[in-house]
Amino acid sequence: MQKEIHTLQPRTAFYRRERHSVSLAREFTRTALADWDLKQRAEDIVLCVSELATNALLHGVPPGRGYRLWLSLPEAATGTLRIEVHDSGGGEPCVPTAAVTGDAEAGRGLLLVAALADAWGVGERVPGKVVWCEFRGGGEGDRAGYGRA
């Protein structure tokens, strides 16, 4: 019996350097997840998108520019969901090494991404960088079973 593989088209959106762009990125992600029938860990995925978009907005997008959100799921049944946020700013994001205090209003974004996603990292682009995270797929034919490996 031949195994049927469904390849889904990546989803991408560009957002200007505006505060409400983060909520637009969350909604874009929710729509893509619903279209792809990914239910498990959906809130973790949306939270990671929110944190990466917020970081791009606050630290990676120069005035007059924007950032691109890119979502891909190469194989619907067993693939890895990859989230990328492309910006044109400098610097390299990193997880804080010192503890973030309870009163701090910033500094938890990449800690959350590192804790929730199965992998994350930073790649180069000219100009700027790509900050990405991945969520591994569930078992064969089980898109609803997205879980940690």
C-alpha positions as CSV (number, residue, x, y, z in Angstrom):
1,M,0.0,0.0,0.0
2,Q,1.4,3.4,-1.0
3,K,1.6,6.0,1.8
4,E,0.0,9.2,0.9
5,I,2.0,12.4,1.7
6,H,0.3,15.7,1.9
7,T,2.6,18.7,1.5
8,L,1.2,21.9,2.7
9,Q,2.2,25.3,1.3
10,P,4.1,27.5,3.7
11,R,2.2,30.5,5.1
12,T,3.9,33.9,5.2
13,A,2.9,37.4,6.2
14,F,4.7,40.8,6.4
15,Y,4.0,43.2,9.3
16,R,5.0,46.8,9.7
17,R,6.7,48.1,12.8
18,E,3.4,48.7,14.6
19,R,2.3,47.6,18.0
20,H,-0.8,45.8,16.8
21,S,1.2,43.6,14.4
22,V,1.8,41.1,17.2
23,S,-1.9,40.4,17.6
24,L,-2.2,40.1,13.8
25,A,0.6,37.6,13.8
26,R,-1.1,35.5,16.5
27,E,-4.4,35.6,14.5
28,F,-2.5,34.6,11.3
29,T,-1.0,31.6,13.2
30,R,-4.3,30.5,14.6
31,T,-5.8,30.5,11.2
32,A,-3.0,28.5,9.7
33,L,-3.1,26.0,12.5
34,A,-6.9,25.6,12.1
35,D,-6.5,25.2,8.3
36,W,-3.8,22.5,8.9
37,D,-5.9,20.8,11.6
38,L,-3.2,21.2,14.3
39,K,-4.9,21.2,17.6
40,Q,-2.4,19.9,20.2
41,R,0.0,22.5,21.5
42,A,-1.7,25.2,19.5
43,E,-1.6,27.7,22.4
44,D,2.1,27.0,22.9
45,I,2.7,27.6,19.2
46,V,0.8,30.9,19.2
47,L,2.6,32.0,22.4
48,C,6.0,31.4,20.7
49,V,4.9,33.3,17.6
50,S,3.8,36.2,19.9
51,E,7.1,36.2,21.7
52,L,9.2,36.1,18.5
53,A,7.1,38.8,16.9
54,T,7.4,41.0,20.0
55,N,11.1,40.6,20.1
56,A,11.4,41.5,16.4
57,L,9.2,44.5,16.9
58,L,11.1,45.8,20.0
59,H,14.7,44.8,19.1
60,G,15.0,43.8,15.4
61,V,12.9,46.1,13.3
62,P,14.5,49.5,12.5
63,P,12.1,52.5,12.0
64,G,10.3,52.3,8.6
65,R,10.8,48.6,8.3
66,G,8.9,45.5,9.3
67,Y,9.2,41.8,9.9
68,R,8.1,38.6,8.1
69,L,6.4,35.7,9.8
70,W,6.9,32.3,8.0
71,L,5.1,29.1,9.0
72,S,5.8,25.8,7.3
73,L,4.7,22.2,7.8
74,P,6.5,20.1,5.1
75,E,4.6,16.9,5.6
76,A,1.1,17.2,7.1
77,A,1.2,13.8,8.8
78,T,4.6,13.6,10.5
79,G,6.4,16.9,9.7
80,T,7.9,19.5,11.9
81,L,6.1,22.8,12.2
82,R,8.7,25.5,11.7
83,I,8.1,29.1,12.7
84,E,10.5,31.8,11.4
85,V,10.5,35.6,12.1
86,H,12.7,37.5,9.7
87,D,13.8,41.0,10.6
88,S,16.4,43.4,9.3
89,G,18.0,44.4,12.6
90,G,21.3,43.5,14.1
91,G,22.2,41.6,17.2
92,E,21.8,38.0,18.2
93,P,19.0,37.1,20.5
94,C,19.8,34.8,23.4
95,V,18.2,33.4,26.5
96,P,19.1,35.5,29.6
97,T,21.6,33.8,31.8
98,A,20.6,35.7,34.9
99,A,17.3,35.0,36.6
100,V,14.4,37.2,35.6
101,T,12.8,38.7,38.7
102,G,9.1,38.5,39.3
103,D,8.7,42.3,38.8
104,A,10.6,42.4,35.5
105,E,8.4,43.4,32.6
106,A,10.8,42.0,30.0
107,G,13.3,39.2,29.5
108,R,11.1,36.1,29.5
109,G,10.3,35.9,25.7
110,L,13.1,33.6,24.7
111,L,12.9,31.7,28.0
112,L,9.3,30.8,27.0
113,V,10.3,29.9,23.5
114,A,13.1,27.7,24.7
115,A,10.8,26.0,27.2
116,L,7.9,25.4,24.9
117,A,9.4,24.6,21.5
118,D,11.3,21.5,20.7
119,A,14.1,23.5,19.1
120,W,14.9,27.1,18.4
121,G,17.8,29.2,17.1
122,V,19.0,32.1,15.1
123,G,20.0,32.2,11.4
124,E,21.6,34.8,9.3
125,R,20.0,36.9,6.6
126,V,21.1,40.1,4.8
127,P,20.3,42.4,6.3
128,G,19.3,41.1,9.8
129,K,18.5,37.7,11.1
130,V,15.9,34.9,11.3
131,V,14.8,33.7,14.7
132,W,13.1,30.3,14.4
133,C,11.5,27.6,16.5
134,E,10.2,24.2,15.8
135,F,7.5,21.8,17.0
136,R,7.9,18.2,16.1
137,G,5.0,16.3,14.6
138,G,3.1,13.4,16.2
139,G,3.0,9.9,15.0
140,E,2.2,8.8,11.4
141,G,-1.2,10.2,10.3
142,D,-1.7,11.9,13.6
143,R,-1.6,15.7,13.1
144,A,-3.7,16.2,16.2
145,G,-1.0,14.3,18.2
146,Y,1.6,17.1,17.9
147,G,3.8,16.5,21.0
148,R,7.2,16.6,22.3
149,A,9.5,13.8,21.2
